[in-house]
Amino acid sequence: MSRRQLERGTALRGMIGAGGIEPLEAASGRDTDCHILHIDMDAFFASVEQLEHPEARGKPVIVGGTGPRGVVSSADYIARSYGVHSAMPMVRALRLCPDAVVFPPDGAAYRRVSEAVMDIFRSVTPEVEPLSSDEAFLDVSGARRRLGGPVRIAEMIRERVRTEQRLTCSVGVAATKFIAKLASTQCKPDGLLLVPTDRVDGFLRPLPVGALWGVGDKTEQALTRLGLHTVGDVAAVDPETLRHEFGQALGARLASLSRGIDDRRVVPTTPDKSVGAEETFPRDVDDPELIHRELLRLSEKVARRLRAGEQAGRTVVVKLRRADFTTITRSRTLAEPTDVAREINAAARDLYAGAGLERVRLRLVGVRVEGLIAASDAHRQMAFDEPESGWREAEQVMDRVARRFGPGALLPAALAKRDEDDV
């Protein structure tokens, strides 16, 4: 729990009223047009680890890389009360919270639990828009006749997540996505907060400008230089002035959101824009052979994810970060969409060679495929003398072996050689 929640000793469950937070019992009829829920799992990765490792319950838990360059992926609320947060270097996190129990990320476990949680959401309404593995927007307007009002539905979902998955979540209930997401943030952890439409203005005005969607550090600094410190300050500025200062798109968005205006709908299916993977080396690397192996490993990983999602893509992107943190990206658009690691890796190797960094120390490399379409739509024109079975079929066999015996059971020779060298 956060320090605020720890000190209070209870989760926030209520409604924004005229004088602050009122009990939900006073909310009868106040949620009529508040059909948007934002549901956010509480410290998701850390909570899943505590399920897998009951001995860690009651202790500060951190999930992340444990090497010299490891960073925090997630921290439970006890660890957060010491100042630990995601993206913090693990070395610093352990200085702040030396008694923390640290777990490396377990992606398979998180995906399994995430799928179960999303199934609960979709059993309530098909209008589910996942934002990540641990949060989603729901439009429950179509479920009201069957299940009751939005607050009742939110309570039911929270109870099912608790009993079926032994986890907690926080839910914001509002008429718009923007307000619902702010509400779930305000009531974390393990809370529920309704913001009735006629209380939106009072809810928004005291919040810092950083609460506005799309306001990063630079925009926040620019707003502060203009003397705008709260959302209410921004709402009081003429929209034309905001557009003049921040450009048409951002200025218009700031003007709308500061007044609680958000017409975005819940979009049930948002296709992935890209699939990628990257690796930060334990120490800087300038050996082209080692970098080629890493590009191959990442290409295999990306291709496997594409096939698992029944997708293919045309543009291959390579990300190269030098020891001084300068990051270079290079891309190439292929003649046809692909989900084949051999083809992705060939493009990645060429992009690395073309970047002119073959003897430059690198801190990180990444491979990404963009321009995704459904694999069933990726019709490939075969050459006259090309055999019907090739690398795609071979990699599909590797997929089946990996599903049965584990991801390291069958590897390309170059990666198998690396693993032997590492022993």
Secondary structure, DSSP 4 states (H G I P E B T S, - for coil): --HHHHHHTS--EEEEETTEEEEGGGGTTTTTT--EEEEEETTHHHHHHHHH-GGGTTS-EEEE--STT-BEEEE-HHHHTTT--TTSBHHHHHHH-TT-EEE---HHHHHHHHHHHHHHHHHH-S-EEEEETTEEEEE-GGGHHHH-SHHHHHHHHHHHHHHHHS--EEEEEESSHHHHHHHHHHT-SS-EEE--GGGHHHHHTTSBGGGSTT--HHHHHHHHHTT--BHHHHHTS-HHHHHHHH-HHHHHHHHHHHTT---PPP-S----SEEEEEEEEEEEE--HHHHHHHHHHHHHHHHHHHHHTTEEEEEEEEEEEETTS-EEEEEEEEEEEE--HHHHHHHHHHHHHHTT-TTS-EEEEEEEEEEEEEGGG------TT--SS-HHHHHHHHHHHHHHH-TTSS--HHHHHHHHHH-
